[in-house]
Amino acid sequence: MSDIPKRTEGADRTANQRGAARLAAVQALYQMDIGRVSLEDTLAQFSAFHLGREIEGDQYLPADADFFRQILAGVAKHQARN
């Protein structure tokens, strides 16, 4: 028997949701930088229109919305310090 733990479906789902959150965060950060959009406006827009939705024919995976917010807030906080 192997000592390597097997991934469960729930773990896969959580990993996929966090991965989707990271992808959405990269897109949101790009939008914030290029469009000079505030953190609050970007969070509202992505929560309402992007996370886990179909966009231009592409279906995005459901994202961990809390993790998405943490990434964006962390980047914004880091940028403010520099």
N, C-alpha and C positions, 0 to 999 in steps of 0.2 A: 504494500500500500504506500502511496506517495504521501510525503509530508506537505506537499504544496496544496494550499487551500483552493477549493474549487469556487469559481464565481457563481453566484446565484443569479437568477433572473432579476431580483430586486437590486442587486449590486450593479448589474449591467445597466439597468434603467437609470440608477442614480449617476453612474459614470457618464452615460449618454446625455443626461440632463445637464450635468456640469460641463461637459464638452460643448454642448449647444450654447450654454451660457457664456463660455469663453469666446466662442465664435461671434456671438451677438455683441459681446463687450468690445471686441476688436472693431467690429463694424460701427458700433456706437461711438467709440473713441475717435475713429476716423471722421465720422460725421461731426462730432463736437469740434474737432480741430479745423477741418476744412470750412464748415458752415458757421463757425463761431456760435454754436448752440450751447446754452447753459446745461449744467448737469441735470437740474430739475426737469427742464424741457425734454432732454434726451431720455431720461428715465420714464417720463410720462408717455412719450411717443413710442418707445420700444415696448413698454408694457401693454399699451393699447393696440399697437398695429404690427409688431414684428415677432415677439416671442411665441414660438409654436404655431405660427400662422403660415398661410401660403402667400408668397410674394412673387409676383411676376412669373407664375407658373411653377415655382419651386416651393415644395413643402418643407418647412423648417421643423426640426424636432422640438418637442416641448423642452423648455429650458428651465433650469433652477433659477427662478426669478430673484430669490434672495442672494444667491451667489453672484448673479449678474450685477445686482445693485452694489454688493460689497466690492467687486472688482472696480467698477466705475468710481465709487466713492473713494477707494484707496488710491487710485491713480490721480484723481483730482486733488486729494489731500497731499500726495507726494509732490505734485506740480506746484501747489501753493507754497510749499516749503522751499522750493528752488528758485 
